[in-house]
Amino acid sequence: MPVRRIWRALLPPWADRNLRVILATRVGMSVGRAVAATVTALYLAAIGFSAVEIGTLFVGVTVVSALMSTVIGLLADRFGRKPFLVAVPLLTAGAGAVYAESRATALLFVAAALGSFGRGSGAGAGNVGPYQPAESALVADSMDGSRRAAAFGRIAFASTLGALVGGLLAEVVRTTPHMSAAEATAAYRPAFLIAAALAVLTGLLALLLKEPPRSGGRDGEPRPGFRWPRRSWPALWRFWVTNATNGAGIGLFGSFMSYWLNRRYGVTPGTIGLLFAIVNLGSLASALAAERVARLIGTVRAIVVVRAVGGVLLVPMVLAPAFWMAGAVYLVRMVLQRVGLPLRQSFTQDMADPEERASLAALSNLPAQATMAGGQVTAGYLFDEVSLAAPFELAAVFLVANAVLYGLLFSRRPPRRAVLPDAGAPELAEAMGTGELDIEL
């Protein structure tokens, strides 16, 4: 039975209770985030926001999310991961409720920032919000090194599955030409309420997680409230360099996909949601294939290839003369992106000292959040004053540069003293330092 084989592939015997719960929460949160990401920019434009104003709102979301993610990552290493997986989705639920009922500009800005609302595209299901560092650390704590990439691959699969459903649910929005602001709020309200309800469900499901007490650190010493990840520093500064360029590229187009498709081809939210659903359906198997790809060509090499090709593909996508031609190129790009996503998450956790996993996951993305904010403001200006293609073409430059930097810093000059969770042997550390070891996950 194909369905039974798929089920066994998703939930193998080694999947523990925490992984099963996280898979369920990922599906729920990704459905809601995909709905919100598909319609938020379109809704803001419908009630009178300019592209610059939409970009400014997304900057606020990015900055506040970065601060929240950093604090959560540092606190999760001290107090545990579960509380944040329960509480943060409730903020997203609040943002959905606000967008369903209010058009007050200040309230929309505040709600979006606190709920990390509307970030990403409806086909980009990798990010579930600022609690992701805590989630990644919880998965890494539960899995040994040989299973970690496979676990993150299944989580990415669950995200893609949720985004597929979320794209289809965008069809609940029924728009008409030249709607008033009040009519737009009524038309988009069902989508925002769906996102809010699913976020509440995600928070409740996270109550089922089981986390061991975190009363002390290594050798029983007390855990400080905040601790800089000193042991993981050789990897951290490399992630800062590479993630900064990646954030700049993603910021230029990630949050504007629905907006661009609507302005470029005149398509409705329902049609855009259908495209995103098709993209997610086509890329479902990519996440599960990530571990095999890494074993064939090496983790770092796989990440470099998919990032470089993904950057290049932005150019033919944005130049495509028809909506479905652009959608076809976007599908190919997202299939590749889904291969790299679990590998990057697993690789980041493998580079971290076990006591610093959440901190490293949070801090490693901090420069990306800053450059993403700059990219979003720049994109709004370019859309309004230059052309609809300019942000994508500039993003392609940043993403290809990012791929080159990633290869140089993690393959040719790997971290010399990164501590892997399952490797304490001096020989392994020495191999990391000389570049003789390519990490295979």
Buried (B, 14 or more C-beta within 10 A) or exposed (E): EEEEEBEEEBEEEEBBEBBBBBBBBBBBBBBBBBBBBBBBBBBBBBBEBEBBBBBBBBBBBBBBBBBBBBBBBBBBBBBBBBBBBBEBBBBBBBBBBBBBEEBEBEEBBBBBBBBBBBBBBBBBBBBBBBBBBBBBBBBBBBBEBEBBBBBBBBBBBBBBBBBBBBBBBBBBBEBEEEBEEEBBBEBBBBBBBBBBBBBBBBBBBBEBBEBEEBEEBEEEEEBEEEBEBEBBBBBBEBBBBBBBBBBBBBBBBBBBBBBBBBBBBEBBBBBBBBBBBBBBBBBBBBBBBBBBBBEEBBBBBBBBBBBBBBBBBBBBBBEBEEBEBBBBBBBBBBBBBBBBBBBBBBBBBBBBBBBBBBBBBBBBBBBBBBBBBBBBBBBBBBBEEEEBBBBBBBBBBBBBBBBBBBBBBBBEEBBEEBBBBEBEEEEBBEBBBEEEBBBEB
